[in-house]
Every structure is written in C-alpha cells, then in structure tokens.
C-alpha cells in the first residue's frame, strides 16, 4: 500500500493559501490598534495536566511586551494566548523544542523577514534544532524564555496574515495545553464543527478514528498468544488460526466470518492485506511479528491516529506543480505533479539516535560524483578514533584532510565506489544538513525496515530522480547524466525550477485506496507525544 496524495495537502486547519506562506510586514499591524478583549486566565491548566512541563512567569510576558514595544492589540493577543494556557510554554518542554515548534518553522517563510530580531531568532533555532546547543530547556534560561515569546509573536503575526477570521479563538487553541483521556479527546476531535476547514489528509483519518473508537467501546479484540518463531502459511491447521480470523474479521481484512482452524485462501488474502497496511512485503504468512501487531489494542490505534492528526495540522500546503514527499516511518519517497503521482521509490532514513528531522525545503541543486564532506559528529565520534588506531586509515578509505575547524580536521571522501553518497546527491538547503543521495549499499533496500543512515536520505532509484529533475534541460541527456555520475569529478548542476520537498513523520494515515496505513514508531516520537497528550497513554 502507498501513501495518499492527500498527505501533501494543507494541514493546520487555518486555510493556508500557499506552500510557504510569506509573512507580511508587521509594521502595519504595529500601527493599527484594535480593541481586544483579553481572554481570562485558565487555571484548569496545571503542572500536573499540562502538555508542556514548563511555565512562564507573568512578568516574563510583561517585560517582553515592553522591550518589543508592542502596541495594545498585539500585547493583548499575546496575553490572551498565554492566559488560555495559564502561562504554560507553547513551544518548549524540558527536553527542548517540541513538535509544534518544528512544524511551525516549516510553515513560516522567515526569509522574507530580514529584521535583526528575526535573524537572532533563526540563529538560536538553528542551534537548538541541530544539537549545537544544550537541547534541554529551563524556564530560568533567559534565551529559552526569549525564544518562546518571540515564536509566539511570530505565530500571532503568521496567523493574522493567513486567517480571514481575525479573532484570537483558533490561535489560542492551536498548540495543545492540557492532557486528556484518549476517548474524550477522540470524541472532541470528531465533534469539532470546524473539521471541514482542515486538510484532506486530516479529514480522511477521521473515518477510521470513528471506526476504531466504536470497536474500543465494544471491548476491542482478544489478545492472541504469541510464541517465538511463530510461522503459519496456507494449508496449516491450528487453534491459533481461528483466533487470527476472528481478529481480522473485526477490523475488516477478513470480509466474511470463518471459524475454522484451517489456513485457507480467504485468510491468506486477509493476512496479505494486513501485511501491506503495516509496512511488510505481503507474503500471506502469519509470524510472531505480525501477531504482535494484531495485538495492538483498538484504543492504542485510536491514540496513534490522534497523534498523527495533531501532526497533520502543521504540514505545509501542497503547491500547484511538482513536489517531493518523504514519509520517514514508511521509508518511501513520492514525486507528485499536482494531482498526478509521477513515481515513487524506497528510501533509507536516519537510524535511531540520528533521526532524520521533519521539515520542508526546496531542491535546487544536483551534485554528480560528489565528495562526501564528513559531519563534525562523525569526524569526532568515528574517524578520529579510527585514525588513532591506524595512521593509514584516511588513505585506505580514500579520504583527505582539507583544513581545520573548531579544533577538528575537516575531512572529505573522494568520489568513487567507496563513497557512501554513491554517484549523485540532491541538495535542498536546510539547517539540518540533510539531503538525498545515492548509496553503495543497495542491499538495504531489500529490507522492510530501513533506518540505517546518519540522517540523510538514501534513494532507491537516484538515476530516475536525476533524469526527472533535468528533463526540461536539453543539455542534460540521460547519456550525459550517466557519464557525470561515473566521471569521478564533482559537478554541481542547478535546477531551473526548484522543487519543494516535504519530509513527514506519519505513523498512521489513509492511502488513496481508502486503507488505514500503520507504521512502526521508529524514533519513539509517538510514545513521547502520547505521554504529553493523554492522561491514560498506552
């Protein structure tokens, strides 16, 4: 099963009008003063039930308003925003920036705001998001407080620029404030009368949310006993098979009731469907891995859908033309042109601890026969110890030192068969130094789970992407592209019309066939978010 083209559409439910909504100047807003009724302080939000575990002091907001010289309208909107949260942080918890902060940064086109305040904020966000500063956050840290309040001011400006409704209501509740019970939260989402204003991706997930809520209310399904190295295929007969049939009948993979203990054609088709919607190559075989996935309860699936619905609210809008989408837990890349899917391919993403980050960008350059410029972290953690053990390590690996930075040697690997970037890379400039590239480890694409890289994204078919991006450039024929990829000499080629790239982390969504797709939470983002969103997280 494949991801839905609706994954590309708007999120956030604020009727965003372009892929990277440009922030208008706030000068006019600063000049205008509109009577704003300040929202009363919501004392129901407490440290015990808050989404984020940090709280501002009211004096922090007062001092910020004075220092920024905000007019009464903006000042009161800022006060209302934090009153509604009882001064709980919106963009940080004690671990650092939260998912909403990353999502909002992808939505906001900060390049059009060249003010010094904006530049300083961007430098701080870069440091916090790329690990160049301590990721932990404290309400006593003046930089953290300043960043929190500047992000909220930016968010208010953004909201007012994209929203026809200039009231504060939607803005105040854009970032979760309180933990809730899973089923109560699901009911509230389904009862939301504004749900039609949200994007197609979000709306499509509401139907299975209702379905699994109803199943959970009826008690869900029985847990199936799982033994190690379980493996059943068509023709086998055992009591466990009847339990599997009962389980798949409840969720619809098995269309008709069948109480026999024989693994027949109907069950094989149902198992293949279940495998496909859970990221496995469909083989029609029951394994212990598959049984553990079947044992995930209905309320756990409701929880997972709610987490992904929250993410979908923050994704940028699809542009009119071409776009490249990568969904990290799905290990897949899709190229779309408007409503038409051009092609897709498998990818390898960052391994645990070196997570590929959710963000958007614009692919504007191809590099043939690339050097690999090793990140400082790899030089420090892997290369220097190897050099200490073997003084010929660099020459053996076709690497060279080109300089020194911050006390570390600057090292690059020459183009060639040993280069982990393979024969080509694709650049979409971003703070995280993440890009697409070829690989010399093709065997990885044979695996269902493909989280192995240091953070960049390896492509299953980079030649096809290169030819697609240069199809309108008559000087770059397929033959010339092949020659450049194998020349051993690095060559940069600009893309005439840069292509937007959107990287997402969806572990639950509805595909174009209407099937609920589920994937493993490979970075434990769901687990952490669940502990923040729900009083009864599973």
Backbone torsions as a table, in degrees:
resi	resn	phi	psi	omega
1	UNK	NA	149.8	-175.7
2	UNK	-122.0	161.4	-178.1
3	UNK	-70.0	153.5	-174.3
4	UNK	-81.7	140.7	175.7
5	UNK	-60.6	-21.8	179.4
6	UNK	-69.9	-12.0	173.5
7	UNK	-60.4	-20.7	-175.2
8	UNK	-87.4	-11.3	-171.4
9	UNK	-82.1	-179.6	-174.5
10	UNK	-57.3	148.7	162.0
11	UNK	-129.0	-179.4	177.6
12	UNK	88.4	-17.2	172.2
13	UNK	68.5	22.1	-177.9
14	UNK	-113.7	18.8	177.6
15	UNK	56.8	52.2	178.2
16	UNK	-62.7	137.0	-171.5
17	UNK	-99.5	-6.9	177.9
18	UNK	-151.7	164.9	-175.6
19	UNK	-59.2	-45.4	179.1
20	UNK	-125.8	85.8	-170.0
21	UNK	-58.7	121.5	-176.4
22	UNK	-81.1	132.4	179.9
23	UNK	-80.1	124.3	177.9
24	UNK	-75.3	161.6	177.7
25	UNK	-61.1	140.8	179.7
26	UNK	-88.9	1.5	-177.5
27	UNK	-57.7	-45.4	-178.5
28	UNK	-63.0	-40.5	178.9
29	UNK	-64.3	-37.6	179.6
30	UNK	-64.6	-32.5	-178.0
31	UNK	-77.6	-31.8	-176.8
32	UNK	-84.7	139.5	175.9
33	UNK	-123.7	120.1	-179.6
34	UNK	-117.2	138.1	-179.9
35	UNK	-65.6	119.0	180.0
36	UNK	-118.7	126.3	174.4
37	UNK	-81.6	122.9	-176.2
38	UNK	-74.3	130.3	178.3
39	UNK	-64.8	134.4	177.5
40	UNK	-62.5	154.0	-178.6
41	UNK	-71.1	129.7	-177.6
42	UNK	-91.2	93.3	-176.8
43	UNK	-78.6	-1.6	175.8
44	UNK	-71.0	-22.1	175.7
45	UNK	-80.0	120.7	-178.2
46	UNK	-131.6	164.9	175.9
47	UNK	-57.2	-25.2	-178.1
48	UNK	-74.9	-28.2	-176.0
49	UNK	-121.5	9.1	-174.8
50	UNK	-75.0	147.9	175.5
51	UNK	-66.4	-47.0	175.2
52	UNK	-106.4	145.8	-171.8
53	UNK	-97.4	22.9	176.7
54	UNK	-122.5	143.9	179.3
55	UNK	-131.0	139.2	174.8
56	UNK	-80.6	160.5	166.3
57	UNK	-92.8	145.9	-179.5
58	UNK	-58.1	-29.5	-179.7
59	UNK	-67.6	-27.1	177.3
60	UNK	-60.7	-43.6	-179.3
61	UNK	-69.3	-42.6	179.9
62	UNK	-60.0	-46.4	-179.6
63	UNK	-65.1	-38.8	179.8
64	UNK	-64.4	-44.5	179.1
65	UNK	-58.4	-43.7	-179.5
66	UNK	-67.3	-43.7	-176.8
67	UNK	-67.8	-37.7	180.0
68	UNK	-82.6	-7.8	179.8
69	UNK	55.3	46.4	179.8
70	UNK	-72.5	141.7	176.4
71	UNK	-72.6	173.8	-173.9
72	UNK	-61.4	-36.3	-178.1
73	UNK	-63.7	-52.3	-179.4
74	UNK	-67.1	-37.9	178.9
75	UNK	-61.2	-43.8	-179.0
76	UNK	-70.5	-33.0	175.0
77	UNK	-65.3	-40.4	177.9
78	UNK	-64.0	-44.5	178.1
79	UNK	-62.1	-42.3	179.4
80	UNK	-61.8	-42.3	-179.6
81	UNK	-57.8	-46.2	-177.5
82	UNK	-81.5	-28.4	173.6
83	UNK	-60.6	-41.1	-179.3
84	UNK	-64.2	-21.7	180.0
85	UNK	-105.5	4.9	-173.8
86	UNK	54.1	35.6	176.8
87	UNK	67.7	22.3	169.6
88	UNK	-69.9	139.6	174.7
89	UNK	-56.6	144.9	175.9
90	UNK	-96.8	-34.5	-167.1
91	UNK	-111.7	-4.2	-178.8
92	UNK	-133.3	148.8	156.6
93	UNK	-124.9	-174.0	-173.1
94	UNK	-66.7	-13.8	177.2
95	UNK	-86.0	-11.8	-178.8
96	UNK	127.8	-155.7	179.2
97	UNK	-63.6	140.2	-178.0
98	UNK	-95.5	-179.5	-177.1
99	UNK	-61.3	-36.7	-179.7
100	UNK	-64.4	-34.8	177.9
101	UNK	-64.9	-43.2	177.3
102	UNK	-64.7	-42.5	-180.0
103	UNK	-63.5	-43.6	-179.1
104	UNK	-66.3	-35.1	-179.8
105	UNK	-65.1	-31.5	176.1
106	UNK	-70.9	-29.9	-179.4
107	UNK	-76.3	-32.2	-169.1
108	UNK	-89.9	127.8	177.7
109	UNK	-90.2	86.0	-175.0
110	UNK	-74.9	-10.6	-178.8
111	UNK	-67.5	-20.9	-179.0
112	UNK	-86.2	-7.5	179.2
113	UNK	-108.6	103.3	-174.6
114	UNK	-101.1	15.3	-179.3
115	UNK	-66.4	156.9	179.3
116	UNK	-63.1	-38.8	177.4
117	UNK	-58.4	-42.8	-179.6
118	UNK	-66.3	-42.6	-179.8
119	UNK	-61.2	-44.8	-179.2
120	UNK	-65.3	-37.0	177.1
121	UNK	-64.3	-43.0	-179.8
122	UNK	-63.0	-40.1	178.0
123	UNK	-60.9	-43.9	-179.8
124	UNK	-65.9	-42.1	179.2
125	UNK	-63.7	-41.7	177.2
126	UNK	-57.4	-47.5	-178.5
127	UNK	-62.9	-40.6	-178.6
128	UNK	-71.6	-35.9	-175.7
129	UNK	-83.8	-20.1	-177.1
130	UNK	-106.3	3.7	176.4
131	UNK	82.0	12.4	178.5
132	UNK	-82.6	-1.1	174.0
133	UNK	-137.0	167.8	178.4
134	UNK	-60.7	123.1	-175.5
135	UNK	-75.1	-20.8	179.1
136	UNK	-67.9	154.2	-177.9
137	UNK	-129.8	145.8	178.2
138	UNK	-136.4	143.0	178.4
139	UNK	-69.6	-13.4	178.4
140	UNK	-88.9	-4.8	178.8
141	UNK	-85.5	114.8	-175.6
142	UNK	-60.4	-36.4	179.4
143	UNK	-66.9	-37.4	178.8
144	UNK	-66.3	-44.9	179.0
145	UNK	-61.6	-45.7	-179.7
146	UNK	-62.5	-43.4	179.7
147	UNK	-63.8	-42.7	177.4
148	UNK	-56.4	-49.8	-175.9
149	UNK	-72.2	-35.6	176.2
150	UNK	-65.8	-39.0	176.8
151	UNK	-62.9	-39.0	179.0
152	UNK	-68.1	-40.5	176.0
153	UNK	-61.1	-43.2	178.2
154	UNK	-62.3	-40.1	-178.9
155	UNK	-66.1	-39.3	177.4
156	UNK	-63.2	-45.4	177.8
157	UNK	-59.1	-46.4	-179.1
158	UNK	-60.6	-48.4	-177.6
159	UNK	-59.6	-44.5	-178.2
160	UNK	-67.7	-30.3	179.8
161	UNK	-75.0	-27.9	-176.4
162	UNK	-103.5	-11.5	-173.3
163	UNK	-103.6	131.1	174.6
164	UNK	-71.1	-27.7	-180.0
165	UNK	-91.9	111.3	-174.7
166	UNK	-88.0	11.6	176.5
167	UNK	-74.8	168.8	-176.1
168	UNK	-93.1	-8.5	-167.6
169	UNK	-55.7	-55.0	-177.1
170	UNK	-64.1	-36.4	-178.6
171	UNK	-62.7	-42.3	-175.4
172	UNK	-63.6	-27.6	-175.3
173	UNK	-109.0	15.0	-177.7
174	UNK	-69.4	-36.4	179.3
175	UNK	-104.8	128.2	-179.5
176	UNK	-53.2	142.6	-179.3
177	UNK	-116.5	-35.9	-174.0
178	UNK	-128.8	146.3	170.6
179	UNK	-69.8	148.9	177.6
180	UNK	-137.9	163.7	171.7
181	UNK	-69.0	144.9	-174.9
182	UNK	-56.1	-51.4	-175.3
183	UNK	-68.3	-34.1	177.0
184	UNK	-67.9	-39.8	178.0
185	UNK	-64.4	-42.7	-179.9
186	UNK	-62.9	-42.4	179.1
187	UNK	-63.1	-39.6	179.5
188	UNK	-65.5	-39.7	178.3
189	UNK	-62.5	-44.8	-178.2
190	UNK	-70.7	-27.8	179.8
191	UNK	-85.2	-6.0	-176.5
192	UNK	-62.5	114.4	-175.6
193	UNK	-72.5	-10.3	179.6
194	UNK	-97.6	9.1	-173.7
195	UNK	-60.9	-26.9	-179.9
196	UNK	-68.9	-14.7	179.3
197	UNK	-85.3	-7.7	-179.8
198	UNK	-87.3	173.3	-172.5
199	UNK	-77.7	167.8	-177.2
200	UNK	-62.8	-36.5	178.7
201	UNK	-59.8	-47.9	179.4
202	UNK	-62.1	-50.7	-176.2
203	UNK	-62.0	-36.3	-179.4
204	UNK	-63.5	-30.7	-178.0
205	UNK	-79.2	-12.0	-179.8
206	UNK	-68.7	-32.2	-179.1
207	UNK	-65.7	-51.0	175.4
208	UNK	-65.9	-28.7	175.5
209	UNK	-59.2	-46.4	177.6
210	UNK	-62.4	-43.2	-178.6
211	UNK	-59.3	-47.7	-176.0
212	UNK	-77.7	-24.7	170.0
213	UNK	-61.9	-46.2	179.8
214	UNK	-62.6	-41.2	177.8
215	UNK	-63.2	-43.7	-179.8
216	UNK	-62.0	-40.1	179.3
217	UNK	-62.9	-28.7	-179.7
218	UNK	-88.3	2.6	176.7
219	UNK	105.4	-2.5	176.4
220	UNK	71.7	-136.7	-179.5
221	UNK	-136.3	160.4	-179.8
222	UNK	-73.9	147.1	175.4
223	UNK	-75.0	134.7	179.2
224	UNK	-94.5	133.1	178.6
225	UNK	-63.6	130.1	-177.5
226	UNK	-114.3	124.7	174.7
227	UNK	-112.7	149.5	180.0
228	UNK	-61.5	144.8	177.4
229	UNK	59.4	33.0	173.8
230	UNK	-65.7	137.1	176.5
231	UNK	-158.8	111.9	178.0
232	UNK	-127.0	141.3	179.1
233	UNK	-133.4	175.6	-178.2
234	UNK	-54.8	133.1	-178.7
235	UNK	103.7	-22.2	178.6
236	UNK	-73.0	159.0	-179.2
237	UNK	-141.9	122.9	178.4
238	UNK	-164.6	158.7	-177.7
239	UNK	-61.9	-30.3	-179.1
240	UNK	-61.0	-32.9	-177.8
241	UNK	-61.8	-37.0	177.2
242	UNK	-63.8	-36.9	178.0
243	UNK	-66.9	-38.9	178.2
244	UNK	-63.8	-42.2	178.8
245	UNK	-60.8	-42.6	179.5
246	UNK	-61.9	-41.9	-179.9
247	UNK	-64.3	-45.4	-176.8
248	UNK	-75.2	-20.7	174.3
249	UNK	-68.6	-39.1	-177.7
250	UNK	-63.2	-41.9	-176.1
251	UNK	-94.3	-4.3	168.9
252	UNK	100.7	-6.4	177.9
253	UNK	-65.0	-36.4	175.4
254	UNK	-96.7	113.7	-170.5
255	UNK	-75.9	-24.5	-175.8
256	UNK	-130.1	146.2	-179.4
257	UNK	-62.7	134.2	-179.7
258	UNK	-149.1	111.7	-175.8
259	UNK	-99.3	4.9	-178.4
260	UNK	-72.7	162.2	-179.4
261	UNK	-100.1	14.7	-178.6
262	UNK	-96.6	134.0	176.2
263	UNK	-80.1	96.7	-174.2
264	UNK	-106.3	-174.7	-178.2
265	UNK	-59.8	-41.4	-178.6
266	UNK	-61.1	-41.0	178.7
267	UNK	-70.2	-38.7	178.8
268	UNK	-59.2	-43.7	178.0
269	UNK	-63.5	-40.8	180.0
270	UNK	-65.6	-41.1	179.2
271	UNK	-66.2	-40.8	176.9
272	UNK	-60.0	-41.2	178.6
273	UNK	-64.3	-43.8	178.4
274	UNK	-62.5	-43.3	178.7
275	UNK	-59.6	-46.3	-177.3
276	UNK	-63.2	-36.9	-178.7
277	UNK	-82.9	-1.0	177.6
278	UNK	-119.2	15.9	172.1
279	UNK	84.8	13.9	178.2
280	UNK	-103.3	149.8	171.3
281	UNK	-64.7	120.3	-176.3
282	UNK	-63.1	116.8	179.1
283	UNK	-123.2	-12.0	-178.9
284	UNK	70.4	33.6	-177.6
285	UNK	-124.5	132.5	176.5
286	UNK	-86.3	122.9	177.5
287	UNK	-123.3	169.7	176.3
288	UNK	-62.9	-34.0	176.8
289	UNK	-62.4	-44.4	-179.5
290	UNK	-66.2	-38.6	179.6
291	UNK	-65.0	-38.2	177.5
292	UNK	-63.5	-36.3	177.7
293	UNK	-70.5	-35.7	175.2
294	UNK	-65.7	-27.3	-178.3
295	UNK	-80.3	-7.4	173.7
296	UNK	-61.7	124.9	-171.8
297	UNK	-71.8	162.6	179.0
298	UNK	-61.2	-39.2	-178.9
299	UNK	-71.1	-29.8	174.0
300	UNK	-65.6	-37.8	177.8
301	UNK	-69.8	-36.4	173.5
302	UNK	-59.8	-45.1	178.2
303	UNK	-58.8	-46.0	-178.8
304	UNK	-62.0	-41.4	179.3
305	UNK	-64.8	-39.5	178.8
306	UNK	-63.2	-39.5	178.3
307	UNK	-62.8	-43.5	-179.3
308	UNK	-72.8	-32.2	173.8
309	UNK	-60.6	-39.0	176.9
310	UNK	-62.5	-41.8	178.9
311	UNK	-65.0	-39.7	-175.4
312	UNK	-64.5	-22.5	179.1
313	UNK	-70.0	-16.4	-173.4
314	UNK	-111.0	4.5	-179.6
315	UNK	-78.7	143.3	177.1
316	UNK	-64.6	164.9	-179.8
317	UNK	-80.2	151.0	175.3
318	UNK	-70.8	135.6	175.7
319	UNK	-77.2	174.6	179.9
320	UNK	-70.2	-36.4	-174.2
321	UNK	-100.6	-127.9	-172.8
322	UNK	-79.9	149.8	173.5
323	UNK	-154.4	148.3	175.6
324	UNK	-113.0	125.8	-179.4
325	UNK	-116.3	132.9	171.1
326	UNK	-121.9	127.0	172.2
327	UNK	-107.6	112.0	-169.4
328	UNK	-58.5	-53.3	-177.3
329	UNK	-66.0	-18.5	179.3
330	UNK	-86.2	-15.0	-177.8
331	UNK	55.2	46.5	-175.0
332	UNK	-143.3	145.9	174.7
333	UNK	-119.0	139.7	179.0
334	UNK	-128.5	139.4	174.1
335	UNK	-112.5	121.9	179.8
336	UNK	-119.2	149.6	171.4
337	UNK	-128.9	99.8	-172.5
338	UNK	62.5	-123.7	-178.8
339	UNK	-90.7	-0.3	-175.9
340	UNK	-102.6	126.4	174.8
341	UNK	-82.1	120.4	-178.7
342	UNK	-77.2	-50.5	177.6
343	UNK	-170.7	172.7	176.0
344	UNK	-141.7	168.5	179.2
345	UNK	-159.4	155.5	174.1
346	UNK	-74.2	153.2	176.2
347	UNK	-134.6	160.4	170.1
348	UNK	-109.7	131.4	-176.3
349	UNK	-114.2	-178.6	-177.9
350	UNK	-63.3	142.6	178.6
351	UNK	-81.0	169.1	-178.2
352	UNK	-56.8	136.0	-178.9
353	UNK	91.5	-18.5	176.7
354	UNK	-131.3	55.6	-168.1
355	UNK	-67.2	133.4	168.2
356	UNK	-65.4	132.1	-170.9
357	UNK	-91.1	148.9	174.2
358	UNK	-75.0	126.9	176.8
359	UNK	-171.6	175.9	175.2
360	UNK	-125.6	156.6	179.3
361	UNK	-162.8	-168.2	179.7
362	UNK	-131.7	118.6	179.7
363	UNK	-75.3	115.5	-173.6
364	UNK	-127.0	-3.9	-179.8
365	UNK	-147.2	145.7	170.2
366	UNK	-114.4	138.8	177.9
367	UNK	-120.5	113.3	178.1
368	UNK	-87.9	146.9	-178.2
369	UNK	45.2	59.8	-171.6
370	UNK	-77.3	148.5	161.1
371	UNK	-71.0	154.8	169.7
372	UNK	-106.7	109.3	176.6
373	UNK	-85.7	107.3	-171.5
374	UNK	-68.9	132.0	176.2
375	UNK	-62.9	152.2	179.5
376	UNK	-55.2	-38.1	-177.2
377	UNK	-63.0	-39.5	179.3
378	UNK	-71.3	-40.1	177.0
379	UNK	-58.8	-46.8	-176.3
380	UNK	-69.8	-45.6	-171.6
381	UNK	-87.0	-27.2	-173.3
382	UNK	-120.3	-46.1	-171.5
383	UNK	-76.0	-47.3	-178.3
384	UNK	-59.7	-44.9	175.8
385	UNK	-61.1	-37.8	178.8
386	UNK	-66.2	-39.3	178.1
387	UNK	-65.0	-35.4	178.9
388	UNK	-67.0	-31.9	179.5
389	UNK	-80.9	-28.9	-174.9
390	UNK	-146.2	111.1	-175.4
391	UNK	-68.6	-16.3	178.6
392	UNK	-97.3	12.3	-174.1
393	UNK	-57.7	-46.7	-175.8
394	UNK	-62.8	-45.5	-178.6
395	UNK	-66.3	-36.6	178.8
396	UNK	-64.4	-33.2	-178.3
397	UNK	-94.9	9.0	-179.4
398	UNK	55.7	47.1	177.7
399	UNK	-114.7	159.2	177.9
400	UNK	-146.0	151.1	176.5
401	UNK	-92.1	128.3	-177.6
402	UNK	-112.8	-1.0	-179.3
403	UNK	165.2	-160.7	180.0
404	UNK	-143.3	141.3	178.6
405	UNK	-145.0	125.5	178.3
406	UNK	52.9	40.2	176.5
407	UNK	81.2	1.3	179.8
408	UNK	-114.9	143.1	174.7
409	UNK	-67.5	142.4	173.7
410	UNK	-90.0	118.7	-172.4
411	UNK	-123.1	140.0	173.5
412	UNK	-134.3	154.5	176.7
413	UNK	-104.6	136.4	-176.7
414	UNK	-68.5	153.7	174.1
415	UNK	-59.3	149.1	178.3
416	UNK	146.9	-176.2	-172.6
417	UNK	-67.7	-22.8	179.5
418	UNK	-84.3	-12.0	-176.2
419	UNK	-72.2	122.3	-177.8
420	UNK	-66.4	-14.5	176.6
421	UNK	-80.3	-6.9	-178.7
422	UNK	69.0	-140.4	-171.8
423	UNK	-101.2	-4.8	-177.3
424	UNK	-162.1	147.9	171.9
425	UNK	-135.3	159.3	-175.0
426	UNK	-126.8	123.8	-172.6
427	UNK	-103.9	132.4	168.4
428	UNK	-133.2	92.1	-169.0
429	UNK	-47.8	132.0	-179.2
430	UNK	-157.1	164.8	-176.8
431	UNK	-67.8	-20.1	-172.3
432	UNK	-93.4	-1.9	-178.6
433	UNK	55.2	42.2	177.9
434	UNK	-104.0	140.9	179.9
435	UNK	-152.3	170.7	173.8
436	UNK	-91.4	149.1	174.6
437	UNK	-160.0	162.6	172.8
438	UNK	-68.9	176.5	176.4
439	UNK	-150.1	152.1	174.3
440	UNK	-95.4	10.1	178.8
441	UNK	-116.6	67.1	-174.8
442	UNK	-64.3	-23.9	-177.2
443	UNK	-62.4	-22.5	-178.3
444	UNK	-62.9	-26.8	-177.2
445	UNK	-75.0	-6.7	176.8
446	UNK	-82.9	-10.6	-177.3
447	UNK	-91.1	150.1	174.7
448	UNK	-74.5	-40.2	178.5
449	UNK	-97.7	120.9	-171.7
450	UNK	-131.5	60.8	174.8
451	UNK	-112.1	95.2	-173.1
452	UNK	-135.4	-23.8	-170.4
453	UNK	-79.1	176.9	177.9
454	UNK	-82.6	-1.6	179.5
455	UNK	142.8	-30.2	175.3
456	UNK	-76.9	171.2	-170.7
457	UNK	-114.7	117.2	-179.6
458	UNK	-88.3	137.4	-173.8
459	UNK	-101.6	139.5	177.4
460	UNK	-71.9	-28.5	-178.2
461	UNK	-141.8	70.0	-177.9
462	UNK	-65.5	-27.7	179.7
463	UNK	-63.8	-42.4	-179.9
464	UNK	-64.0	-41.4	179.8
465	UNK	-65.6	-41.3	179.1
466	UNK	-61.4	-46.2	179.0
467	UNK	-64.1	-37.3	179.7
468	UNK	-65.6	-44.0	-176.5
469	UNK	-70.9	-24.3	-177.4
470	UNK	-108.7	14.3	-175.6
471	UNK	-62.5	-28.9	-179.4
472	UNK	-89.2	0.4	-179.7
473	UNK	-104.2	102.0	-172.8
474	UNK	-63.9	-20.8	-179.5
475	UNK	-77.4	-15.4	-178.4
476	UNK	-110.4	83.0	176.6
477	UNK	-76.4	162.9	175.3
478	UNK	-54.8	-35.6	179.8
479	UNK	-67.8	-40.3	179.4
480	UNK	-69.5	-37.2	177.3
481	UNK	-62.0	-45.3	179.2
482	UNK	-61.5	-41.4	179.7
483	UNK	-64.0	-43.7	-179.2
484	UNK	-65.5	-34.6	-179.4
485	UNK	-70.1	-21.7	-176.5
486	UNK	-115.1	11.3	-174.6
487	UNK	-77.4	-26.6	-174.9
488	UNK	80.8	3.0	178.5
489	UNK	-118.3	123.5	-176.0
490	UNK	-63.6	133.6	-178.8
491	UNK	-140.1	122.8	177.7
492	UNK	-94.5	135.5	177.4
493	UNK	-130.8	124.4	178.7
494	UNK	-80.4	142.7	175.0
495	UNK	-86.3	126.4	-176.5
496	UNK	-58.1	-47.6	177.8
497	UNK	-119.3	98.3	-178.4
498	UNK	-51.9	144.8	-176.5
499	UNK	-107.6	125.3	177.5
500	UNK	-60.1	142.4	176.3
501	UNK	-121.2	131.1	177.7
502	UNK	-125.4	119.6	178.7
503	UNK	-108.0	124.0	-175.8
504	UNK	-120.6	166.1	175.3
505	UNK	-130.6	77.0	179.0
506	UNK	-106.0	122.3	175.6
507	UNK	-102.4	-3.4	174.8
508	UNK	-149.3	129.9	176.9
509	UNK	-163.4	171.6	177.7
510	UNK	-108.8	128.1	-177.2
511	UNK	-84.5	179.7	-175.7
512	UNK	-68.8	-14.0	175.5
513	UNK	-89.2	-0.9	179.8
514	UNK	87.9	8.3	-179.1
515	UNK	-89.8	139.0	172.3
516	UNK	-72.0	122.3	177.9
517	UNK	-103.0	136.9	-179.9
518	UNK	-131.4	140.5	178.7
519	UNK	-136.0	159.6	179.4
520	UNK	-65.7	142.5	177.3
521	UNK	-81.8	79.0	-166.9
522	UNK	-66.5	-25.1	-179.9
523	UNK	-106.4	5.5	-177.9
524	UNK	62.9	24.0	175.5
525	UNK	-66.3	-41.0	-179.5
526	UNK	-62.1	-45.2	-177.0
527	UNK	-60.3	-42.8	-179.3
528	UNK	-69.6	-42.8	179.9
529	UNK	-64.3	-37.8	178.2
530	UNK	-59.7	-39.4	-179.8
531	UNK	-66.8	-22.3	178.9
532	UNK	-90.0	-32.5	-173.5
533	UNK	-86.3	-30.7	-166.9
534	UNK	-124.7	142.5	175.1
535	UNK	-76.1	-21.5	-177.1
536	UNK	-125.2	44.4	-175.8
537	UNK	-60.0	144.7	-175.1
538	UNK	-103.9	NA	NA
